[in-house]
Amino acid sequence: MSLPPVFSTLSLPVIGSPLFIISNPKLVIEQCKAGVVGSMPALNARPASQLDEWLAEITETLAAWEREAPGRKAAPFAINQIVHKTNDRLEQDMLLCAKYKVPVVITSLGARTDINDAVHGWGGVVLHDVINNGFARKAIEKGADGLIAVAAGAGGHAGTRSPFALVQEIRLWFDGPLALSGSIATGGAVLAAQAMGADLAYIGSAFIATDEARASDAYKQMIVDSTSDDIVYSSLFTGVLGNYLRGSIVNAGLDPENLPSSDPSQMSFGSGEGNRKAWKDIWGSGQGIGVVDRVMPAAELVARLAREYEQARGRICAA
């Protein structure tokens, strides 16, 4: 499967997934300089005018970094747009993405032809995240260029499908760009995703425990100290099922074993600050954090992934 030219500068087939609240320009820039796609949700910029400043910072910093060493190329960056009826900033944020010709747009919670057409209008690529094959088909029908298969074990709004099942079903009919998400935190897992049929690995939780991430020290340390046993799957906090750190739920005075459920009607991505509170108090994470043993710079994490990736390739080729 061939990837669009925008991905030609990757040194490792990885997208750093957009982390709600946590991703910021510093993290995105360091990911791109290290050779993986750096991304962030548009809604992380608050107030909305801050998105203009952040996009300017990312584009100008990466351009300056490339000029310092002719021939050196950064990986592209991506902006995540929540295509949901409650996101009252979508139109405004898309205009800013057009202004800066954002190379990659990741769409979530809704596939719309007009959004995809707008991105294509400035030469961008659209990847849509999905949790099942049905949503995948709808996204491509609406004009998305590629898919992000969010399998069981992913952080945030994760699905329940085995990554094997999800990738296999999608590859029966779709040969375009495909990223896989779900507990990927080592270079070996990146290679495994490719072996299964994905083009790219989509990694989020491991980047929470980096110096540049906009997470509290306590959050980062909980990522380091936790394993897959400490992940709780619940719909209570946003109305959509997602994975969260058990320790943060306990700290909020709740019983992880007896959480009530919620429904999608409770989901809101409006511009009010109250919509961020649950995500600040209850910390999201995927199941792959058992291998995260310390907080480190994002560049160091990418370097480790790259070493492990090559080591895994060596093992397979030698077998």
Secondary structure in CASP SS format (residue, H / E / C, confidence):
PFRMAT SS
TARGET T0000
AUTHOR 0000-0000-0000
METHOD secondary structure of the structure
MODEL  1
M C 1.00
S C 1.00
L C 1.00
P C 1.00
P H 1.00
V H 1.00
F H 1.00
S C 1.00
T C 1.00
L C 1.00
S C 1.00
L C 1.00
P C 1.00
V E 1.00
I E 1.00
G E 1.00
S C 1.00
P C 1.00
L C 1.00
F C 1.00
I C 1.00
I C 1.00
S C 1.00
N C 1.00
P H 1.00
K H 1.00
L H 1.00
V H 1.00
I H 1.00
E H 1.00
Q H 1.00
C H 1.00
K H 1.00
A H 1.00
G C 1.00
V C 1.00
V E 1.00
G E 1.00
S E 1.00
M E 1.00
P E 1.00
A H 1.00
L H 1.00
N H 1.00
A C 1.00
R C 1.00
P C 1.00
A C 1.00
S H 1.00
Q H 1.00
L H 1.00
D H 1.00
E H 1.00
W H 1.00
L H 1.00
A H 1.00
E H 1.00
I H 1.00
T H 1.00
E H 1.00
T H 1.00
L H 1.00
A H 1.00
A H 1.00
W H 1.00
E H 1.00
R H 1.00
E H 1.00
A C 1.00
P C 1.00
G C 1.00
R C 1.00
K C 1.00
A C 1.00
A C 1.00
P C 1.00
F E 1.00
A E 1.00
I E 1.00
N E 1.00
Q E 1.00
I E 1.00
V C 1.00
H C 1.00
K C 1.00
T C 1.00
N C 1.00
D C 1.00
R C 1.00
L H 1.00
E H 1.00
Q H 1.00
D H 1.00
M H 1.00
L H 1.00
L H 1.00
C H 1.00
A H 1.00
K H 1.00
Y C 1.00
K C 1.00
V C 1.00
P C 1.00
V E 1.00
V E 1.00
I E 1.00
T E 1.00
S E 1.00
L C 1.00
G C 1.00
A C 1.00
R C 1.00
T H 1.00
D H 1.00
I H 1.00
N H 1.00
D H 1.00
A H 1.00
V H 1.00
H H 1.00
G H 1.00
W C 1.00
G C 1.00
G C 1.00
V E 1.00
V E 1.00
L E 1.00
H E 1.00
D E 1.00
V E 1.00
I C 1.00
N C 1.00
N H 1.00
G H 1.00
F H 1.00
A H 1.00
R H 1.00
K H 1.00
A H 1.00
I H 1.00
E H 1.00
K C 1.00
G C 1.00
A C 1.00
D C 1.00
G E 1.00
L E 1.00
I E 1.00
A E 1.00
V E 1.00
A C 1.00
A C 1.00
G C 1.00
A C 1.00
G C 1.00
G E 1.00
H C 1.00
A C 1.00
G C 1.00
T C 1.00
R C 1.00
S C 1.00
P H 1.00
F H 1.00
A H 1.00
L H 1.00
V H 1.00
Q H 1.00
E H 1.00
I H 1.00
R H 1.00
L C 1.00
W C 1.00
F C 1.00
D C 1.00
G C 1.00
P C 1.00
L E 1.00
A E 1.00
L E 1.00
S E 1.00
G C 1.00
S C 1.00
I C 1.00
A C 1.00
T C 1.00
G H 1.00
G H 1.00
A H 1.00
V H 1.00
L H 1.00
A H 1.00
A H 1.00
Q H 1.00
A H 1.00
M H 1.00
G C 1.00
A C 1.00
D C 1.00
L E 1.00
A E 1.00
Y E 1.00
I E 1.00
G C 1.00
S H 1.00
A H 1.00
F H 1.00
I H 1.00
A C 1.00
T E 1.00
D C 1.00
E C 1.00
A C 1.00
R C 1.00
A C 1.00
S C 1.00
D H 1.00
A H 1.00
Y H 1.00
K H 1.00
Q H 1.00
M H 1.00
I H 1.00
V H 1.00
D H 1.00
S C 1.00
T C 1.00
S H 1.00
D H 1.00
D H 1.00
I E 1.00
V E 1.00
Y E 1.00
S E 1.00
S C 1.00
L C 1.00
F C 1.00
T C 1.00
G C 1.00
V C 1.00
L C 1.00
G E 1.00
N E 1.00
Y E 1.00
L E 1.00
R H 1.00
G H 1.00
S H 1.00
I H 1.00
V H 1.00
N H 1.00
A C 1.00
G C 1.00
L C 1.00
D C 1.00
P H 1.00
E H 1.00
N H 1.00
L C 1.00
P C 1.00
S C 1.00
S C 1.00
D C 1.00
P H 1.00
S H 1.00
Q H 1.00
M C 1.00
S C 1.00
F C 1.00
G C 1.00
S C 1.00
G C 1.00
E H 1.00
G H 1.00
N H 1.00
R H 1.00
K H 1.00
A H 1.00
W H 1.00
K H 1.00
D H 1.00
I C 1.00
W C 1.00
G E 1.00
S C 1.00
G C 1.00
Q H 1.00
G H 1.00
I H 1.00
G H 1.00
V H 1.00
V C 1.00
D C 1.00
R C 1.00
V C 1.00
M E 1.00
P C 1.00
A H 1.00
A H 1.00
E H 1.00
L H 1.00
V H 1.00
A H 1.00
R H 1.00
L H 1.00
A H 1.00
R H 1.00
E H 1.00
Y H 1.00
E H 1.00
Q H 1.00
A H 1.00
R H 1.00
G H 1.00
R H 1.00
I H 1.00
C H 1.00
A H 1.00
A C 1.00
END
